Amino acid sequence: MLPTRIFMTGFMGTGKSTIGRLVADQLDYSTVDVDTLIVETVGCPITEIFSEEGEAAFRQYEHQALADACRGSECIVSLGGGALIEPENRPLIADAGVLIYLCATFDTIYERVSHRFHRPLLLDDNGNMISRELFEERARPLFEARRPGYESADIIIDVDAMEKEEVAGLVLAKLQTL
């Protein structure tokens, strides 16, 4: 029997939202994006929340959005990349469903996100794209801080060198084994 709620976690660019939508389509589940819930609830972009209220306020909004998502039924929930750094979030997820970690190398992540100019981590002070080396210098500490949460997942899938449809198929296959 499939879990009622399936949570997707991983670093930026690993495909949480994209794979979540593909899997949801196959299972006839709804999709929930925690970051989108936050933006809808607060009424401003996440970058604005961080700049005006700080990360602690954002993490509180995130926890509430996650708690709301945990009450949904037959849904795929895409988490923000840092959702698992807050200790109170993991038990919510564990009680509500299955956590899937989509993991990728920094090369893959950079390749996937380097054309997305809405990610502040990828831009210099003038709004220009940073180098691959600077991206890794900035991103690696975030990834390392988040890795224990990611690796606590029930299912871990390496998405490097896989097309999104292949990843979705592998997720579905792994879910069938639970």
N, C-alpha and C positions, 0 to 999 in steps of 0.2 A: 504494500500500500504506500502510495506517495505521501510525502509530508504535505501538510496544509500550507505551510509557509517555507519558502526557500530564500535564503539570504545570500547575496553575492558580495564578496569583499575582495579587495586587492588594491594595489597602487593605481594611481591615475594611468589611464591608457591601456589597462588590461582587458577592458571590454565588459565591465560589470553591467552597464545599462544596455548595451547592444545585445550581449548574450542573454541577459535577463528577458528582454523583449522576445527574442527568438524562442527561448525555452517556454515562456508564457504562452506564446502562440501555439506551440505544439501541445501544451497541456490544457489549453483553454483556461489559463489563470489570468488574473489581472496583474498589472505591474505597478510598483510603487517605487519612486525614486526619493530617497530621504532628503537629498539636497533640494529637489524641487518642492517637496513639502515645506521645507524651511522657508524658501523664498516666497511661496504662496502665503504662509502663515505670517511671516514678519513683514512682507510687502516691500522687500528690497533685495538686491543681489547679495550673495554671500561675501563678495569682496567688500561691500559697503558695511556689512555686519562686522567683519573683522576690523576694518579701519575705524569705525565709529564706536563699536561696543567692545571689541576685543575678542580673543579666542575663547575665553571662559564663557562669555555670553553665547557665542556660537555653539559651543559644546552643550550648553543647557538647552538651546533650541533643538539641537540635534538629538539629544536624549529624549525630549518630548516627542519629536517627530517619529523616532524609532519606537517608542512606547505605543504611539498611535498605530504605526504600521504592524506591530505585533498583534494587534487585535483584529486585523484583517483576515479573511479566509481565502484559501486558494489563490495565493499571490506570490509573486517573485519580488523581493525587496532588494533594490540596489543601494548599498551603503556608500557613504562618502569614504574616501580613502583613509581617513583618520578616525572613523567611528569607533574602532575597537581599542583606541588608546585610553578611553574612559572605562575604568573597571566595572562600572555598573551596567554598561551596555551588553557585555558578553553574556551574563546570566539571563537577561531579557531574551536574547536571541536563542540561547540554549533551551529555554523553556518553551519558546514559541515555534521552533522549527529546526531546519538544517542549514548550516553555514558552509558555503562553498568559496574557497579561495582560488581566484584566477591569478596565477603568478606568471611573471615575465621578466626577462633580463632588462637591464637599463638600455641596452641597444634597441630592443623592441619597443620599450616604452617611449624612448626619445623619438624613434621613427614615427610612432603613432600620434604623438602629441605635438611634434615640432611645428606643425602648421596651424595649431590652434592658439590664436592670440588672446583668448579670454582667460588664460591660465597665468597668473602673475609670476609664478615660479619660473616661467620660461622667458620672461622679458627683463631687459635691463631698465635702468632708470628713465631712458628715453622711449621706452615702448618697443624696442627692437629685440628680435629673437637672440637669445644667448647661444653660446657655443655648446656643443655636446659635452665638452669637458666641464664647463661651468655648470651646466644642468646637473651632471652627476655630482659635482661638488656640493650643490645646493640640495639635491634630492636624496642623496645617500643617507644623510643623518635622519631625515624624515622616515625613509624606508626602514632603517635599522630600528628606530623607535617603535615603528608599527609592526615589524615582523613578528614578534611574539603573538600578537593578536591574530594576524593572518594565519600563522602556523597552528593556531588552536582550532582551525576549521575542521569540520567533519569530513570534508572532501577537498583535496588539493589537486588542481589541474594546471599543468604547465601549458600555457597558451602560445609559447614561441613557435613560430613556423607553422601555425595552424590557421586555417581560414575560420571565420566566425561560425559558419555552418558546421564545421567539424567540431569546434569547441562545444557548440550547443548539443550536437549529437552525443558527445562524450559525457556532458553533464547529464543528459537524459539517461544514458546507459548506466552511469554511476548511481543515479537516483533509484533506478530499478533494482539495484543490489541491496538497498537499505532494508 
